[in-house]
Amino acid sequence: MAQSYGLRNQLVVVTGAASGIGRALALAFALQEAELVLLDRSHDALQSVAQELKGITAVSAYGCDLSDDAAVLAVAAQLSAAHRQVHVLVNNAGVEYPTPLSDTATDANARWAQLLDNNVTSMARLTRALLPCLAPGASIINQASIWGKTGVADFSAYVASKHAVIGLTRALAWELGPRGIRVNAVCPGWIRTDAAMASLRSMAQTQGRTEAEVEREILSGQALTGMLTPADIAGVYLFLASEDARCMTGQSLVASNGEVMA
């Protein structure tokens, strides 16, 4: 039997829940018997995840583009109209793609700005909209990255966005602390998701190497062996959502098999 984190019947909102880490987190919270509100702009994939989890717990799913003010406010209004209090908000949604400074395409700056909006501004947008619904003592968990603590060539917008998420987390921890709301971040390392593997392929192509060579180099920089999967890190989020982490706020926990130790 899975460890209990005391989340039964708590309302948990997970963004980017249609795939990757978000999907794994939705399943992990469902197995804790939490009630789920799942958000993703990939409507069909999200509905598939929701149908899968409805045999485990109560699930509501909303196709929602978090960069759209009206769409975000509509979701918040539905929760407010139902007098629902949100106990856990997992701001997981985001995008990842290279933005090399050598890119001279006419839309290069727009793509840079769009990534920041997807990964940072949208996080603040949803948190602001849900603020009236957040229960006293709620837990907000923001998705950062080890690249929010380090850096890598050709991914400047993504790296900047994840540094910004850590800064946002610290600022909101102070702002929401008087309400007893905790705000923390998780910094995953390399996780075998479609987005991460696309980045690995891009790095291999830029460096003129094979994907296998780049992956071996990545894994050689970890203290523990093997590429992580989304399920491997789900427990970190469950812990931060639970009362066991009631003394923690403004923190950014690294889950990287020891690639980054900070």
JOZI-V497755 format. One record per residue. RES is the residue in one letter. D_CENTER is the distance of its C-alpha to the mean C-alpha in whole Angstrom. Layout:
{{RES,D_CENTER} {RES,D_CENTER}}
//
This chain:
{{M,26} {A,22} {Q,22} {S,22} {Y,19} {G,21} {L,19} {R,21} {N,22} {Q,19} {L,17} {V,13} {V,11} {V,8} {T,7} {G,7} {A,9} {A,12} {S,11} {G,10} {I,7} {G,7} {R,10} {A,11} {L,9} {A,11} {L,14} {A,14} {F,14} {A,17} {L,19} {Q,19} {E,20} {A,18} {E,18} {L,15} {V,15} {L,12} {L,12} {D,12} {R,14} {S,16} {H,18} {D,20} {A,17} {L,15} {Q,19} {S,19} {V,17} {A,18} {Q,21} {E,21} {L,19} {K,22} {G,24} {I,22} {T,21} {A,21} {V,19} {S,19} {A,17} {Y,17} {G,17} {C,15} {D,15} {L,13} {S,15} {D,18} {D,19} {A,21} {A,19} {V,17} {L,20} {A,21} {V,18} {A,19} {A,22} {Q,22} {L,21} {S,23} {A,26} {A,26} {H,25} {R,22} {Q,21} {V,17} {H,16} {V,13} {L,10} {V,6} {N,5} {N,2} {A,5} {G,7} {V,10} {E,12} {Y,16} {P,19} {T,20} {P,24} {L,26} {S,29} {D,27} {T,30} {A,29} {T,30} {D,26} {A,25} {N,24} {A,23} {R,20} {W,19} {A,19} {Q,17} {L,14} {L,14} {D,14} {N,11} {N,9} {V,11} {T,13} {S,12} {M,9} {A,13} {R,14} {L,13} {T,13} {R,17} {A,17} {L,16} {L,18} {P,21} {C,20} {L,18} {A,20} {P,22} {G,20} {A,17} {S,14} {I,11} {I,8} {N,6} {Q,3} {A,7} {S,9} {I,13} {W,14} {G,13} {K,16} {T,18} {G,19} {V,20} {A,22} {D,22} {F,18} {S,19} {A,17} {Y,13} {V,15} {A,16} {S,12} {K,11} {H,14} {A,14} {V,10} {I,12} {G,15} {L,14} {T,12} {R,16} {A,18} {L,16} {A,17} {W,21} {E,21} {L,19} {G,21} {P,24} {R,23} {G,22} {I,18} {R,16} {V,13} {N,11} {A,9} {V,8} {C,9} {P,9} {G,13} {W,14} {I,12} {R,15} {T,13} {D,14} {A,13} {A,13} {M,17} {A,17} {S,17} {L,19} {R,22} {S,22} {M,22} {A,25} {Q,27} {T,27} {Q,28} {G,31} {R,30} {T,29} {E,25} {A,27} {E,28} {V,24} {E,23} {R,26} {E,25} {I,22} {L,22} {S,25} {G,23} {Q,22} {A,24} {L,23} {T,24} {G,22} {M,18} {L,16} {T,14} {P,11} {A,13} {D,15} {I,12} {A,11} {G,14} {V,12} {Y,10} {L,13} {F,15} {L,13} {A,13} {S,17} {E,20} {D,21} {A,18} {R,20} {C,21} {M,18} {T,17} {G,16} {Q,15} {S,12} {L,13} {V,13} {A,13} {S,15} {N,18} {G,20} {E,19} {V,18} {M,20} {A,19}}
//
